[in-house]
């Protein structure tokens, strides 16, 4: 199957071609890039929804429930779980996927975990590409779930059109810190496990931070919905608010901004891959031996790399 | 005060010169770079210890207790708190610093929070630079505490000679996920709040993952110590194991490896800063309008940037 053939079959709804192409993309092969170029004109119809948040927030359960709700409307759902590059994750992936087993037999749900080896580089690009592929394949929603909690996963969630930040009550005494790096990325807040004590307090904290941010003129407060994902409570309302956020933006401007951000992510991946390993190693030895200082080394490496 | 004057004074133990130079470094000014070049030959004597872990793990309390223990031996401690770039962090910084107020009057303890604005880029470089400055200023230990929990903060902790991963029992149902991305970076595990139920289970989980990793021949199991940081329990033992790990490595090889990693981080910062904004924007518009596909755009931008 060539990339061109795959492109035709995928747009046609061939699930086996889709699964195979997803593997090309995960492996970041030339065939995957060919394919994406071919199907790119067919993209732009799906809603790409990022689901992110700290561990224990119940992201997988929420994705599961959103999938049920979207399916009940008769729309098709693609799910991409972006997973940090670690052999330790196997258990986590398995656990997540077991929870999703209800949907495995459903031809209108496609689930794939993305992982990379070694340095994180490549995961953002591969995740976005798989989301675009699912878009081209006619899935109405693509849910991009981050399994880890690193800055990279947060950035991956931001590759979506709308980013949902999932938080839960009672996350420990420096919950302030985790919110710090992630609050701004939320287009929608989902307060999960809202039946637990502390939900009011969490909501108050979010509101306080939002009013602080709005005083400084930074942005409009993101809407917040309470859910109990494990019981399916509040899911309809959450989906409505996600769609509302999606709809009220200027579509063209949103797409341009999304692409500016996406290009930046892909370029950073590519630049990291372009760093000359052996040169880096030589400089590292010289610095460790105090023959050279790190600034001189960095300048020398950049001079050899950049125009 | 010129950079050269500052360098002399700092190596001499002038605290005001040090505070001023720390501000240069935080602002990433040319004077800061000059200064670092000048003091670089004086570095390499301090032990740089990274303290990282999820929110609620008690990292600040642990740093506070380690500081007390090191001071009781008569050694000097520098602390760099690497904080994600967010206006929301103000509260967190304040909270952390209040906990450290016992040490504020101590001339042999120097505390500084590092933050950057906008994109995370720059925080890793600035944190490392401040740690090197404190090294040159004669602090025997530099504790690099990450306040946030993103991948970037984990990488920042890894800039240290020895990285301590702080975990606590009962972190929620996908604790697997947070461990996944971070387990490998631990040179030492600190199981904090070890008086809580679940400490045994957490220790078992860590051991299981370690034996899995060791079967695959990846690395020697990192030592683990239980502490109750809030009570000062187990801190001596933790410090001993940190020093043991530090001592048993080949110093030269360790430094080379550390510098290879550090150079990579600094270079990625610099490359991200070199991306041409207006060109990125133009391509983003073309992609949004479907005149161009993202691969063609990325290739064009890289062709203009790289040699």
Interface residues (C-beta under 8 A of the other chain):
Chain A: X33 X36 X37 X40 X41 X44 X54 X55 X56 X57 X58 X59 X60 X83 X84 X85 X86 X87 X88 X89 X91 X92 X95 X120 X147 X148 X149 X150 X151 X152 X153 X154 X168 X171 X172 X173 X174 X175 X176 X177 X178 X179 X180 X181 X183 X184 X209 X212 X213 X216 X218 X252 X255 X256 X257 X258 X259 X260 X262 X263 X264 X266 X267 X268 X270 X271 X272 X274 X275 X280 X281 X283 X284 X285 X287 X288 X289 X290 X293 X294 X295 X296 X297 X298 X301 X302 X304 X305 X306 X307
Chain B: X33 X36 X37 X40 X41 X44 X54 X55 X56 X57 X58 X59 X60 X83 X84 X85 X86 X87 X88 X89 X91 X92 X95 X120 X147 X148 X149 X150 X151 X152 X153 X154 X171 X172 X173 X174 X175 X176 X177 X178 X179 X180 X181 X183 X184 X209 X212 X213 X216 X218 X252 X255 X256 X257 X258 X259 X260 X262 X263 X264 X266 X267 X268 X270 X271 X272 X274 X275 X280 X281 X283 X284 X285 X287 X288 X289 X290 X293 X294 X295 X296 X297 X298 X301 X302 X304 X305 X306 X307
